[in-house]
Structures are given as structure tokens and as C-alpha cells.
Amino acid sequence: MVKNLPLKQNQRGQLITTPTLQVVDHPEIFALGDLADCKDADGQQVPATAQSAFQQSDYAGWNLWASLTNRPLLPFRYQYLGEMMTLGIGNATLTGMGIQLEGSLAYVARRLAYLNRMPTLKHQLRVGLNWVTKPIVDAFVGKDL
Ligand SMILES: Cc1cc2nc3c(=O)[nH]c(=O)nc-3n(C[C@H](O)[C@H](O)[C@H](O)COP(=O)(O)OP(=O)(O)OC[C@H]3O[C@@H](n4cnc5c(N)ncnc54)[C@H](O)[C@@H]3O)c2cc1C
């Protein structure tokens, strides 16, 4: 769908944006996340990751409001927060913000970070409860159920 839009794109079909997340030649259109080819305020290429999309969403919301109310727009500043990865069951690796963790501690820290990212308290409770109860249910009732 994006490829069919009459907007400037790179070779991968991403919409080329300014650091304020406005599509080139179309300042009334904002693009972010994987479908946007964006260089931030410092000129660094913004990677196509969830943490970039998440950070861009604040700027896109703010800039949309600013453009509607004739206020100055903020150029996006990407902040690399690190990487987290599960390694099988109960094991993970985590690097970022000067911390490096491995093993079960990284596994727990990763889950807490994900819980923190849930949009509402309701989501946090549902997901957190599921993580705690699922192994117990699996143990007693069996995974097939
Ligand atoms: C296997 C895999 C692992 C990854 N792991 C990581 C990771 O560990 N860390 C990390 O930071 N990033 C990771 N990423 C990248 C991350 O998922 C993306 O960068 C992030 O999801 C981009 O967010 P987005 O909102 O731009 O796009 P998306 O999350 O892809 O959201 C786009 C949404 O638009 C919907 N959509 C598409 N077409 C239409 C249409 N025509 N009409 C209506 N809706 C439509 C889609 O269904 C989707 O819900 C991973 C990606 C993959 C594929």
C-alpha cells in the first residue's frame, strides 16, 4: 500500500522523512516506524526497530499537534537503549545504558522491561498474571490443553 503512494521513497519502499518526521515535500504527512526512512536531528540513520518506532511516536504526536497549532516542530532525537534477547527458556541476554546482564537475571529484567512498556495497567496485569500462572497451569493441566 505504501509503495503505491505518490510520495518520495527509498529503494526499499520506505517513505523519506525529515528529522521532524514529515514526509519530504509533504509536510502535512507524518511517517514513522518501519515504513519511514528517517535521519534524526544529529544526522544518524534511525534503525527499523520497535524502540525507534516507540520513540518516534511521541515526536509524531507532538509535531502533529504543533503543526495544527502553529508551534515549532521538534526534530527527532534517537536514543539507543540497548538490546534484549531471550536465549531459550529462563535465559536471556541484556545490554544497554551501561548494563550487561546474562542468564536468569537478564530473563527477569527483560520481562520487567516489557511489562513496563505495556500501554495500560490492565495490560500489565493481564500479561504479568499470565506469565506467573501459565507455568503452573501447564504443570498441572498439561500443555496440550
Ligand atoms: C521477527 C522479528 C523480530 C524483531 N525483533 C525485534 C526486537 O527484538 N527489538 C526491536 O526493537 N525490534 C524488533 N523487530 C522490529 C520491530 O518489530 C519493528 O521495528 C516494529 O514493529 C515497527 O513498528 P511499526 O509500528 O512501524 O510497524 P508494525 O509493528 O509492523 O505495525 C504495522 C501495523 O500495520 C498493519 N498494517 C499493515 N498493512 C496495513 C493495511 N493495509 N491496513 C491497515 N493496517 C495495516 C499491520 O498489521 C501492523 O499491525 C523485529 C521484527 C521482526 C520481523
The ligand as an SDF file (V2000), in Angstrom:
LIG
                    3D

 53 58  0  0  0  0  0  0  0  0999 V2000
   10.9530  -11.4360   13.6400 C   0  0  0  0  0  0  0  0  0  0  0  0
   11.1740  -10.0140   14.0710 C   0  0  0  0  0  0  0  0  0  0  0  0
   11.8170   -9.7710   15.2900 C   0  0  0  0  0  0  0  0  0  0  0  0
   12.0200   -8.4680   15.7270 C   0  0  0  0  0  0  0  0  0  0  0  0
   12.6380   -8.2450   16.9170 N   0  0  0  0  0  0  0  0  0  0  0  0
   12.8250   -7.0090   17.3630 C   0  0  0  0  0  0  0  0  0  0  0  0
   13.4360   -6.7680   18.6060 C   0  0  0  0  0  0  0  0  0  0  0  0
   13.8220   -7.6810   19.3250 O   0  0  0  0  0  0  0  0  0  0  0  0
   13.6000   -5.4780   19.0040 N   0  0  0  0  0  0  0  0  0  0  0  0
   13.1530   -4.4330   18.2480 C   0  0  0  0  0  0  0  0  0  0  0  0
   13.2950   -3.2750   18.6710 O   0  0  0  0  0  0  0  0  0  0  0  0
   12.5630   -4.6280   17.0420 N   0  0  0  0  0  0  0  0  0  0  0  0
   12.3970   -5.8900   16.5830 C   0  0  0  0  0  0  0  0  0  0  0  0
   11.7940   -6.1000   15.3760 N   0  0  0  0  0  0  0  0  0  0  0  0
   11.3850   -4.9350   14.5820 C   0  0  0  0  0  0  0  0  0  0  0  0
   10.0790   -4.3810   15.1090 C   0  0  0  0  0  0  0  0  0  0  0  0
    9.0930   -5.4120   15.1340 O   0  0  0  0  0  0  0  0  0  0  0  0
    9.6010   -3.2640   14.1910 C   0  0  0  0  0  0  0  0  0  0  0  0
   10.6360   -2.3440   14.0070 O   0  0  0  0  0  0  0  0  0  0  0  0
    8.4020   -2.5470   14.7870 C   0  0  0  0  0  0  0  0  0  0  0  0
    7.3260   -3.4500   14.9570 O   0  0  0  0  0  0  0  0  0  0  0  0
    7.9640   -1.4290   13.8370 C   0  0  0  0  0  0  0  0  0  0  0  0
    6.7680   -0.8780   14.3090 O   0  0  0  0  0  0  0  0  0  0  0  0
    5.7580   -0.2340   13.2710 P   0  0  0  0  0  0  0  0  0  0  0  0
    4.6360    0.2920   14.1070 O   0  0  0  0  0  0  0  0  0  0  0  0
    6.4720    0.6890   12.3660 O   0  0  0  0  0  0  0  0  0  0  0  0
    5.2660   -1.4190   12.3340 O   0  0  0  0  0  0  0  0  0  0  0  0
    4.4390   -2.7240   12.7070 P   0  0  0  0  0  0  0  0  0  0  0  0
    4.6810   -3.1230   14.1330 O   0  0  0  0  0  0  0  0  0  0  0  0
    4.7610   -3.7000   11.6280 O   0  0  0  0  0  0  0  0  0  0  0  0
    2.9330   -2.2510   12.6140 O   0  0  0  0  0  0  0  0  0  0  0  0
    2.3110   -2.0160   11.3770 C   0  0  0  0  0  0  0  0  0  0  0  0
    0.8500   -2.4090   11.5220 C   0  0  0  0  0  0  0  0  0  0  0  0
    0.1560   -2.0150   10.3400 O   0  0  0  0  0  0  0  0  0  0  0  0
   -0.7200   -3.0560    9.9920 C   0  0  0  0  0  0  0  0  0  0  0  0
   -0.9950   -2.9430    8.5360 N   0  0  0  0  0  0  0  0  0  0  0  0
   -0.2030   -3.2910    7.5110 C   0  0  0  0  0  0  0  0  0  0  0  0
   -0.8050   -3.0340    6.3450 N   0  0  0  0  0  0  0  0  0  0  0  0
   -1.9940   -2.4930    6.6450 C   0  0  0  0  0  0  0  0  0  0  0  0
   -3.0860   -2.0080    5.8540 C   0  0  0  0  0  0  0  0  0  0  0  0
   -3.0370   -2.0120    4.5180 N   0  0  0  0  0  0  0  0  0  0  0  0
   -4.1610   -1.5180    6.5120 N   0  0  0  0  0  0  0  0  0  0  0  0
   -4.2040   -1.4930    7.8590 C   0  0  0  0  0  0  0  0  0  0  0  0
   -3.2180   -1.9260    8.6470 N   0  0  0  0  0  0  0  0  0  0  0  0
   -2.1250   -2.4180    8.0430 C   0  0  0  0  0  0  0  0  0  0  0  0
   -0.0020   -4.3330   10.3630 C   0  0  0  0  0  0  0  0  0  0  0  0
   -0.8950   -5.4030   10.5430 O   0  0  0  0  0  0  0  0  0  0  0  0
    0.6500   -3.9140   11.6880 C   0  0  0  0  0  0  0  0  0  0  0  0
   -0.1710   -4.1590   12.8050 O   0  0  0  0  0  0  0  0  0  0  0  0
   11.5670   -7.3800   14.9290 C   0  0  0  0  0  0  0  0  0  0  0  0
   10.9180   -7.6430   13.7070 C   0  0  0  0  0  0  0  0  0  0  0  0
   10.7220   -8.9340   13.2830 C   0  0  0  0  0  0  0  0  0  0  0  0
   10.0130   -9.1910   11.9690 C   0  0  0  0  0  0  0  0  0  0  0  0
  1  2  1  0
  2  3  1  0
  2 52  2  0
  3  4  2  0
  4  5  1  0
  4 50  1  0
  5  6  2  0
  6  7  1  0
  6 13  1  0
  7  8  2  0
  7  9  1  0
  9 10  1  0
 10 11  2  0
 10 12  1  0
 12 13  2  0
 13 14  1  0
 14 15  1  0
 14 50  1  0
 15 16  1  0
 16 17  1  0
 16 18  1  0
 18 19  1  0
 18 20  1  0
 20 21  1  0
 20 22  1  0
 22 23  1  0
 23 24  1  0
 24 25  2  0
 24 26  1  0
 24 27  1  0
 27 28  1  0
 28 29  2  0
 28 30  1  0
 28 31  1  0
 31 32  1  0
 32 33  1  0
 33 34  1  0
 33 48  1  0
 34 35  1  0
 35 36  1  0
 35 46  1  0
 36 37  1  0
 36 45  1  0
 37 38  2  0
 38 39  1  0
 39 40  1  0
 39 45  2  0
 40 41  1  0
 40 42  2  0
 42 43  1  0
 43 44  2  0
 44 45  1  0
 46 47  1  0
 46 48  1  0
 48 49  1  0
 50 51  2  0
 51 52  1  0
 52 53  1  0
M  END
$$$$
